[in-house]
Every structure is written in C-alpha cells, then in structure tokens.
Amino acid sequence: MKRVFVDSTSIASVGYDPATRALEIEFGDGDIYQYLNVPPIVHRDLMNAASKGYYFAHFIKTTYECKKVSG
C-alpha cells in the first residue's frame, strides 16, 4: 500500500485503501500496522488532524482491529 509521509512526532506515514477500508500506519520506530474496516471519514479526519498522534490514540487505536505488517 502506498503511504504518504505526515508531520507527526509519533507517526511517520499513512496509507489508505478505500476499496478494502484498510488504514496503514507506519510509526516512528518503523513498525507498520494495518487497521481494518476503517471508514473513509476516519482516514480523512486523521489526515486533517492538528495532532495525528492524538487523533490516532483516541479514535483509531482502541476502536479498530489491527494486524502488524512489519517492524
């Protein structure tokens, strides 16, 4: 999945596949996780958030099932 780099102290890059609703996040330590069944609006709101780390911690991390991709 193609990811784009983001301005964040905890998140390095973010990718999203609307067809599968998979949100892929690469963290600053190099670990990559995919979050499953994420609605497009959540991806949009993450990308527009002033603090992507805060948004992730409060609206994604404990809400969506995830799997580790690498790292």
N, CA, C and O of each residue as an XYZ file, in Angstrom:
284
protein
N       0.850     -1.176      0.000
C       0.000      0.000      0.000
C       0.898      1.243      0.000
O       1.889      1.305      0.728
N       0.549      2.197     -0.798
C       1.300      3.445     -0.857
C       0.934      4.307      0.349
O      -0.242      4.524      0.640
N       1.963      4.794      1.044
C       1.754      5.676      2.185
C       2.358      7.039      1.885
O       3.277      7.158      1.074
N       1.834      8.069      2.548
C       2.391      9.413      2.433
C       2.964      9.810      3.785
O       2.405      9.485      4.833
N       4.084     10.515      3.744
C       4.697     10.988      4.971
C       3.831     12.080      5.584
O       3.236     12.890      4.874
N       3.769     12.090      6.914
C       2.957     13.077      7.626
C       3.818     13.799      8.659
O       4.855     13.295      9.089
N       3.370     14.977      9.041
C       4.040     15.782     10.049
C       3.537     15.357     11.422
O       2.486     15.809     11.877
N       4.288     14.493     12.068
C       3.891     13.953     13.365
C       5.136     13.452     14.090
O       6.088     12.994     13.458
N       5.123     13.541     15.413
C       6.253     13.030     16.182
C       6.156     11.525     16.397
O       7.164     10.883     16.692
N       4.959     10.948     16.253
C       4.792      9.517     16.513
C       4.466      8.695     15.264
O       4.717      7.490     15.240
N       3.918      9.323     14.241
C       3.516      8.629     13.018
C       4.368      9.130     11.861
O       4.457     10.333     11.619
N       4.998      8.191     11.142
C       5.869      8.560     10.017
C       5.089      8.703      8.717
O       5.293      9.657      7.966
N       4.180      7.736      8.451
C       3.429      7.782      7.195
C       2.088      7.072      7.354
O       1.893      6.244      8.244
N       1.170      7.431      6.452
C      -0.199      6.896      6.496
C      -0.619      6.526      5.077
O      -0.377      7.274      4.129
N      -1.255      5.354      4.944
C      -1.833      4.940      3.677
C      -3.263      4.486      3.899
O      -3.633      4.090      5.004
N      -4.058      4.543      2.855
C      -5.452      4.112      2.974
C      -5.918      3.517      1.660
O      -5.660      4.062      0.587
N      -6.613      2.385      1.761
C      -7.207      1.747      0.584
C      -8.720      1.767      0.766
O      -9.255      0.981      1.547
N      -9.416      2.653      0.058
C     -10.869      2.752      0.226
C     -11.621      1.493     -0.200
O     -12.714      1.227      0.301
N     -11.049      0.720     -1.117
C     -11.721     -0.499     -1.576
C     -11.813     -1.540     -0.462
O     -12.828     -2.222     -0.320
N     -10.747     -1.654      0.324
C     -10.741     -2.633      1.418
C     -10.953     -1.994      2.781
O     -11.099     -2.692      3.784
N     -10.969     -0.669      2.817
C     -11.111      0.115      4.059
C      -9.990     -0.204      5.048
O     -10.204     -0.253      6.259
N      -8.790     -0.418      4.503
C      -7.610     -0.689      5.328
C      -6.802      0.597      5.484
O      -6.463      1.257      4.502
N      -6.505      0.935      6.724
C      -5.684      2.093      7.051
C      -4.335      1.566      7.513
O      -4.262      0.788      8.464
N      -3.268      1.986      6.844
C      -1.934      1.502      7.178
C      -1.136      2.648      7.772
O      -1.051      3.731      7.194
N      -0.548      2.392      8.946
C       0.213      3.421      9.642
C       1.617      2.910      9.933
O       1.803      1.835     10.503
N       2.594      3.704      9.530
C       3.989      3.445      9.884
C       4.336      4.387     11.029
O       4.195      5.604     10.911
N       4.786      3.814     12.127
C       5.132      4.609     13.298
C       6.591      5.032     13.233
O       7.359      4.517     12.421
N       6.962      5.956     14.077
C       8.313      6.499     14.091
C       9.384      5.451     14.328
O      10.521      5.625     13.888
N       9.045      4.359     15.017
C      10.026      3.304     15.286
C      10.154      2.305     14.141
O      10.928      1.352     14.231
N       9.396      2.520     13.060
C       9.471      1.644     11.890
C       8.420      0.560     11.831
O       8.262     -0.083     10.793
N       7.693      0.337     12.918
C       6.614     -0.658     12.910
C       5.478     -0.187     12.006
O       5.137      0.995     11.982
N       4.898     -1.130     11.263
C       3.781     -0.822     10.364
C       2.607     -1.705     10.739
O       2.741     -2.923     10.865
N       1.448     -1.073     10.918
C       0.215     -1.782     11.263
C      -0.879     -1.411     10.279
O      -0.938     -0.284      9.785
N      -1.748     -2.385     10.002
C      -2.963     -2.125      9.225
C      -4.156     -2.212     10.157
O      -4.301     -3.164     10.924
N      -5.000     -1.206     10.075
C      -6.247     -1.157     10.840
C      -7.372     -1.456      9.864
O      -7.436     -0.888      8.774
N      -8.260     -2.359     10.273
C      -9.246     -2.929      9.355
C     -10.623     -2.298      9.506
O     -11.021     -1.883     10.594
N     -11.339     -2.237      8.388
C     -12.711     -1.717      8.328
C     -12.817     -0.287      8.817
O     -13.746      0.058      9.547
N     -11.874      0.539      8.421
C     -11.844      1.950      8.813
C     -12.612      2.762      7.766
O     -12.272      2.714      6.583
N     -13.632      3.498      8.179
C     -14.385      4.312      7.225
C     -13.522      5.427      6.620
O     -12.601      5.921      7.270
N     -13.821      5.818      5.388
C     -13.049      6.887      4.744
C     -13.001      8.178      5.559
O     -11.989      8.879      5.544
N     -14.069      8.496      6.262
C     -14.097      9.739      7.040
C     -13.061      9.727      8.165
O     -12.532     10.776      8.532
N     -12.773      8.554      8.708
C     -11.762      8.449      9.767
C     -10.375      8.721      9.183
O      -9.563      9.406      9.804
N     -10.107      8.191      7.999
C      -8.837      8.485      7.327
C      -8.732      9.977      7.047
O      -7.699     10.590      7.314
N      -9.784     10.556      6.517
C      -9.783     11.993      6.215
C      -9.534     12.816      7.473
O      -8.724     13.742      7.469
N     -10.239     12.470      8.550
C     -10.083     13.224      9.790
C      -8.682     13.067     10.380
O      -8.133     14.016     10.938
N      -8.104     11.872     10.257
C      -6.729     11.667     10.712
C      -5.781     12.573      9.937
O      -4.935     13.245     10.527
N      -5.922     12.592      8.631
C      -5.017     13.388      7.802
C      -5.185     14.890      8.046
O      -4.246     15.658      7.840
N      -6.366     15.308      8.479
C      -6.624     16.724      8.740
C      -6.395     17.126     10.192
O      -6.475     18.308     10.526
N      -6.114     16.165     11.049
C      -5.963     16.449     12.480
C      -4.707     17.278     12.744
O      -3.660     17.056     12.136
N      -4.831     18.234     13.661
C      -3.677     19.043     14.058
C      -2.626     18.164     14.723
O      -1.427     18.379     14.546
N      -3.079     17.175     15.488
C      -2.175     16.208     16.122
C      -2.593     14.810     15.682
O      -3.571     14.255     16.183
N      -1.850     14.257     14.753
C      -2.192     12.929     14.251
C      -2.021     11.860     15.324
O      -2.795     10.904     15.374
N      -1.023     12.011     16.177
C      -0.824     11.068     17.268
C      -1.991     11.065     18.244
O      -2.423     10.003     18.690
N      -2.501     12.237     18.576
C      -3.651     12.348     19.476
C      -4.881     11.713     18.832
O      -5.593     10.937     19.469
N      -5.124     12.047     17.564
C      -6.294     11.502     16.873
C      -6.205      9.978     16.815
O      -7.185      9.284     17.084
N      -5.033      9.466     16.466
C      -4.848      8.022     16.405
C      -5.139      7.377     17.759
O      -5.886      6.401     17.835
N      -4.561      7.913     18.814
C      -4.705      7.327     20.154
C      -6.145      7.326     20.643
O      -6.561      6.405     21.346
N      -6.903      8.342     20.281
C      -8.266      8.477     20.803
C      -9.370      7.934     19.899
O     -10.458      7.613     20.378
N      -9.105      7.828     18.602
C     -10.183      7.446     17.691
C      -9.895      6.211     16.833
O     -10.803      5.702     16.175
N      -8.665      5.724     16.826
C      -8.321      4.579     15.970
C      -7.775      3.403     16.777
O      -8.250      2.277     16.637
N      -6.792      3.661     17.607
C      -6.040      2.611     18.300
C      -6.917      1.593     19.017
O      -6.697      0.389     18.887
N      -7.892      2.051     19.758
C      -8.725      1.128     20.542
C     -10.062      0.812     19.875
O     -10.890      0.102     20.445
N     -10.270      1.335     18.681
C     -11.563      1.167     18.009
C     -11.533      0.098     16.927
O     -12.512     -0.627     16.748
N     -10.418     -0.010     16.203
C     -10.356     -0.884     15.032
C      -9.385     -2.039     15.243
O      -8.332     -1.888     15.863
N      -9.769     -3.193     14.712
C      -8.897     -4.358     14.741
C      -7.661     -4.058     13.908
O      -7.739     -3.372     12.890
N      -6.512     -4.582     14.351
C      -5.300     -4.309     13.581
C      -4.441     -5.565     13.470
O      -4.594     -6.532     14.217
N      -3.538     -5.501     12.506
C      -2.536     -6.551     12.347
C      -1.210     -5.888     12.023
O      -1.161     -4.890     11.303
N      -0.135     -6.451     12.560
C       1.190     -5.930     12.304
C       1.650     -6.392     10.930
O       1.574     -7.577     10.604
N       2.124     -5.454     10.134
C       2.581     -5.757      8.787
C       4.090     -6.004      8.771
O       4.566     -6.948      8.142
N       4.833     -5.150      9.466
C       6.287     -5.319      9.554
C       6.850     -4.499     10.698
O       6.167     -3.672     11.303
N       8.140     -4.760     10.979
C       8.814     -3.988     12.031
C       9.147     -4.823     13.233
O       9.714     -4.315     14.200
